[in-house]
Amino acid sequence: MSMALNQAAGASMLLKKGHTASSGLEEATLRNVEACRDISTITRTSMGPNGMNKLVVNHLGKIIVTSDCATIVKELEIEHPAARMLQLAAESQDFECGDGTNLVVSFAGELLAQTENLFRMGLHPSDVVSGFSKAGDKLLNEFLPPLAEIMQPVSSGRDKDEIIRATKPVLAAKHLGSENILAPLVAEACLGTMSSTGKASFSVESVRVAKILGGDVTQSHVVHGFVALRGLETTLSAAKDAKVVVFSCGMEASATEAKGTVLMKNADDLKNYNKSEEKKMEEIIKGIADSGVKVCVSGGTVSEMALHFIERYGMLCLKVGSKWELRRLCVATGATALVRLGAPTPDEMGHCDHVHQKEVGGRPITVFAQSDGSKTSKLSTIVLRASTSSVLADLERAIDDGVHAAKTACKDGRFVPGAGATEMALSLKVKAFADTCPGLDQYAIRAFGKALEVVPRTLSENAGLDQGSVIAALGAAHASGKASAGVDIDDMGVDGASGVSSQTSVLDLYSTKASALKLAIDASLTVLRVDQIIMSKQAGGA
């Protein structure tokens, strides 16, 4: 192979055959901006309580109907590297705060869309990055914190009404009309898993959802404990103040590791062989019963013989197929999952106040319920009812976001005005800051301020209001000192209504808002700093 480099061939001589490379403002930067703008256009119509649902069919043929931005961008399987940065930012926001994912994608997309005009004016990408960085720092450090002083913060993370106040706007944005039913359920479930001492806090994993098809959302309820979506194996169907043993293995005669041959010479040998197996199983089950256990849970199969002896000794038996469900049951009862079949020690046993089987929507379920004063359970389950599986899945996503919001409120209970009020106030402040800046940065800072208007504009557009008049009225309200004036979606179709509420009742968590704005700014700056895209030939030979 010749080591001489053909300079006329450019980058194609440096890299392997099959690669693609694009560079410069037109080929790289503007194409990245266009890709990010397209993804934000898809998700923007899903913002707010009146946001539209998206019907996504994934590569497995599964149909997902949702307005949750994190789910949409995850299921779209985005391939463009710049647009994937927005997807990763949305996923980070979803993991950290649960809510605000649409704000991340929409604001980042609008920021990048504003740069197209700046580039046409002759600004260099470095000038735009510098302006956006200045505006972002000023916004997060100086302009946003004072807005948190307008609203009353969460005084106690253990107050049910305070948690309902924090979660209701989040649930309304995902499932408008169900927030008054779901918010008390979320608050009750979260409070049930909190430790009685120290600062109010809980794990998001401690609040589970059991989905049962049929009925409607008003029939949903909370169980302080664990709900298994299958019935008991035994004829006994209830036990109170019960000791629980959990086996991660099956309850059956163990097979030998090495193959062996048993020689039987007559019928008595066969009868004695069966009797010895029965005797051994009875010894094991009797030992479990003698230790005071009333409920046996198996992670594998339960043999007919084992079930027979469990019935004889008056115990309950439940089979749980999933190892994750088995772990949650151990958390709910305080039991230790045993890998050997035999009598448990007192430390290995769990406790449950009431184990019973009941029928919900024609389906048998087993409930491990703990009383309010129980020190054992650190798990709550919300039993969800809905008419279709897609609605159930969407309600589950809404509850997940609500639980995240409750956890965030326990950490940082500050609120900022919602319904686009915060973004409009920040927009006016950033534009005023742009007028004080010399140099080319001011154009980028002013564009940053204009990009913040995307939230009230989208909310009014999705609610069927005239976005031009709403933005004008909202800007005038904020200019006159009404810092908590926001978009009023209830003015939809009302004659003479401005579409603006001078004192919005919608609240957003301060930390969620700050995190969303920071992630959106970081993602858009990362995209703008790219001036060349080099993609190797994909593996697989296609």
SULJOZI-V536520 format. One record per helix or strand. SS is the DSSP state (hx for helix, st for strand). FROM is the first residue (numbers start at 1). LEN is the number of residues. If there is no record, write none. Layout:
[[SS | FROM | LEN] [SS | FROM | LEN]]
This chain:
[[hx | 7 | 3] [hx | 11 | 4] [st | 20 | 4] [hx | 24 | 21] [st | 54 | 4] [st | 63 | 4] [hx | 69 | 7] [hx | 81 | 16] [hx | 101 | 21] [hx | 125 | 19] [hx | 145 | 5] [hx | 160 | 15] [hx | 179 | 15] [hx | 204 | 3] [st | 207 | 8] [hx | 217 | 3] [st | 221 | 3] [st | 225 | 4] [st | 238 | 10] [st | 251 | 1] [hx | 267 | 24] [st | 293 | 6] [st | 302 | 1] [hx | 304 | 9] [st | 316 | 4] [hx | 323 | 11] [st | 337 | 2] [st | 350 | 11] [st | 363 | 7] [st | 380 | 7] [hx | 389 | 23] [st | 415 | 3] [hx | 421 | 15] [hx | 441 | 11] [hx | 454 | 9] [hx | 467 | 13] [st | 486 | 2] [hx | 489 | 3] [st | 500 | 2] [st | 507 | 3] [hx | 510 | 19] [st | 532 | 4]]
